[in-house]
Amino acid sequence: MQSNQERKILLGFGTKNTYFCISQIKKNTIMIRLNVFISVEDVNRAKVLDAAKELTAASVKEDGCIAYDIYESATRGNVLLICETWKDSESLSNHETTAAFIKNIAILKELTAIKVEKFEF
């Protein structure tokens, strides 16, 4: 049996909107991509964007951070996206213990609705 770090799941679309899943064995380090969708009301938008920018500025300096940025939806004014890529799960775990993460995620959780998508590759 493979450990969770050795197994990679690939999802895709088949015909007529059906899904397929392929499991592969991967022996080297698994990078992690998080897409963090943030839904925010107009009254809280400036404060949330400031917290997200502060979190991004600190995160890009961390060991194991491959990419980290904030995007604003062009079609939905109340939606922001933080897209982050980490070298491995250890780097992500370390990130989640930093002062910048703890401070700013508390603000985001208080003022927004958050949906996270996680991908390993």
C-alpha positions as CSV (number, residue, x, y, z in Angstrom):
1,M,0.0,0.0,0.0
2,Q,1.3,3.5,-0.9
3,S,1.4,6.3,1.6
4,N,-0.6,9.4,0.9
5,Q,2.5,11.2,-0.2
6,E,3.2,8.6,-2.9
7,R,-0.3,8.7,-4.4
8,K,-1.5,11.3,-6.8
9,I,-5.1,11.7,-8.1
10,L,-5.7,13.3,-11.4
11,L,-9.3,14.4,-12.2
12,G,-10.6,15.3,-15.6
13,F,-13.7,15.6,-17.7
14,G,-14.9,12.9,-20.0
15,T,-17.7,13.2,-22.6
16,K,-21.1,14.6,-21.6
17,N,-19.7,16.2,-18.4
18,T,-18.7,12.9,-16.8
19,Y,-15.6,12.8,-14.6
20,F,-12.7,10.3,-14.7
21,C,-10.1,9.7,-12.1
22,I,-6.6,8.3,-12.5
23,S,-4.4,7.3,-9.6
24,Q,-0.7,7.4,-10.2
25,I,2.3,6.6,-8.0
26,K,4.7,9.5,-7.5
27,K,7.8,8.9,-5.5
28,N,9.3,12.4,-5.3
29,T,8.1,15.5,-3.4
30,I,4.5,16.6,-4.1
31,M,4.0,20.3,-4.6
32,I,0.7,21.8,-3.4
33,R,-1.5,24.5,-5.0
34,L,-4.2,26.1,-3.1
35,N,-6.9,28.2,-4.7
36,V,-8.5,30.2,-1.9
37,F,-11.8,31.8,-3.1
38,I,-12.9,34.7,-0.9
39,S,-16.4,36.1,-1.0
40,V,-16.6,39.5,0.7
41,E,-19.2,42.2,1.1
42,D,-18.4,45.7,-0.2
43,V,-18.3,47.2,3.3
44,N,-15.4,44.8,4.3
45,R,-13.6,44.7,0.9
46,A,-10.8,47.3,1.7
47,K,-10.0,45.7,5.1
48,V,-10.0,42.2,3.6
49,L,-7.8,43.2,0.6
50,D,-5.3,44.9,3.0
51,A,-5.1,41.7,5.1
52,A,-4.7,39.6,1.9
53,K,-1.9,41.9,0.7
54,E,-0.1,41.8,4.0
55,L,-0.4,38.0,4.1
56,T,0.9,37.8,0.5
57,A,3.9,40.1,1.2
58,A,5.0,37.9,4.1
59,S,4.3,34.6,2.4
60,V,6.4,35.1,-0.7
61,K,9.4,35.5,1.6
62,E,8.9,32.1,3.2
63,D,11.0,29.0,2.5
64,G,9.1,26.6,0.2
65,C,6.8,29.3,-1.3
66,I,6.9,28.8,-5.0
67,A,4.2,31.4,-5.8
68,Y,1.6,33.4,-3.9
69,D,-0.7,36.2,-5.2
70,I,-4.1,37.8,-5.0
71,Y,-6.5,38.1,-7.9
72,E,-9.7,40.1,-8.2
73,S,-12.5,38.8,-10.3
74,A,-13.3,40.8,-13.4
75,T,-16.9,39.5,-13.4
76,R,-17.8,39.3,-9.8
77,G,-16.8,42.3,-7.7
78,N,-17.3,40.5,-4.4
79,V,-14.8,37.7,-5.2
80,L,-11.1,37.6,-4.6
81,L,-8.7,34.7,-5.1
82,I,-5.5,33.9,-3.3
83,C,-3.5,31.4,-5.4
84,E,-0.6,29.8,-3.6
85,T,1.9,27.1,-4.5
86,W,4.1,25.4,-2.0
87,K,7.2,23.1,-2.5
88,D,5.7,20.4,-0.2
89,S,3.3,19.8,2.7
90,E,5.9,20.7,5.3
91,S,6.4,24.2,3.8
92,L,2.6,24.7,3.8
93,S,2.3,23.5,7.4
94,N,5.1,25.9,8.4
95,H,3.3,28.7,6.6
96,E,0.2,28.1,8.6
97,T,2.1,28.7,11.9
98,T,3.5,32.1,11.0
99,A,2.4,35.3,12.7
100,A,1.3,36.8,9.4
101,F,-0.9,33.8,8.6
102,I,-2.4,33.6,12.0
103,K,-3.2,37.4,12.2
104,N,-4.5,37.7,8.6
105,I,-6.5,34.5,8.3
106,A,-8.4,35.5,11.5
107,I,-9.4,38.7,9.7
108,L,-10.4,36.9,6.5
109,K,-12.4,34.3,8.4
110,E,-14.2,36.9,10.4
111,L,-15.2,39.1,7.4
112,T,-15.6,36.7,4.5
113,A,-16.8,33.3,3.3
114,I,-13.8,31.2,2.2
115,K,-13.7,28.1,-0.1
116,V,-10.4,26.3,-0.6
117,E,-9.4,24.0,-3.4
118,K,-6.3,21.9,-2.9
119,F,-4.3,20.3,-5.7
120,E,-1.2,18.1,-5.4
121,F,1.2,17.6,-8.3
